[in-house]
Amino acid sequence: MNNPGYINIPFDDLDILTQRIRNMSVAELEKTNTKQERTVKVFIEKCQTARVEPKNLSELFKAYVEMIYHFHLRWTYARAIAHVLDETMKELGLPSEQRANMFTLIQCEGDLESTKWIAETNILSERLANVPSQSRTVKGLANHDADLLRDILKYASLYRLVDIDDMSAAPAVELAVINLAKGVKQGIPGKESVANIQFHFPPEVYNNLDLWRILAVNEIGGRIKDDAHHFQPRGQFLMREQLLTLGKYLVEQRILSEADDIFDRLPEDIIRYAGSYFQQVQRSKT
């Protein structure tokens, strides 16, 4: 299926922007962080207020395009920060092999979305362990523990359990049940508490303001990337609900054969159909 949110993404500009990012100053990287954070926030807000109405869907598609655009830049952005850090370390006489150690010097407070995902995974896994093995399926839980199934559905709607580039994809509830039945998660690989770090650097490292700014940019950028990893499907599921509502209306109007066919239509067609739907809803209220 096509993904209407991908239409009109300026992929040709990515190569140009990639090169520009590699040459960004620390101040420019900080501004990029701010822009990415705002993009994610706007996307979620638009998804939470989504409805089948032309102006609303037009704004929603625009926010989604910008969200995906930044999402595709995440690896390039990480390499750009590593490049800036390497240059600063070179000036301080530090080998580039110490880069990974440098990143451990600063960590933001607060839980990442992945940290919340792991905590929720552990809670649900423990609850599922109390369910008879033969009932550890979607159908079995519907009969044995509807409350747990409802919480697993919410869990599958909030976190990225699989790669989702298709807006028509529904929350992976069955996969969630299978994975939760395998047991708890221990933590995020590669994340280590600052208290456990034993690396020591010369005083000039700790007194270099530019270095700390780069490390802060990396940490904040990594947090934005991690959160966006879960926010993208979370928003897509909300968009999906609204588009299916429109799809069902178009089936009734004999324009589509199935509601899911809405995901094969271009954004401009969807917005036009939304106008027809919205007018009918308004007429029904009078």
Secondary structure, 3 states (H helix, E strand, C coil): CCCHHHCCCCCHHHHHHHHHHHCCCHHHHHHHHHHHHHHHHHHHHHHHCCCCCHHHHHHHHHHHHHHHHHHHCHHHHHHHHHHHHHHHHHHCCCCHHHHHHHHHHCCCCCCCHHHHHHHHHHHHHHHHHCCCHHHCCHHHHHHHCHHHHHHHHHHHHHCCCCCCCCCCCCCCHHHHHHHHCCCCCCCCCCCCCHHHCCCCCCHHHHCCHHHHHHHHHHHHHHHHHHHHHHHHHHHHHHHHHHHHHHHHHHHHCCCCCCHHHHHHCCHHHHHHHHHHHHHHHHHHHC
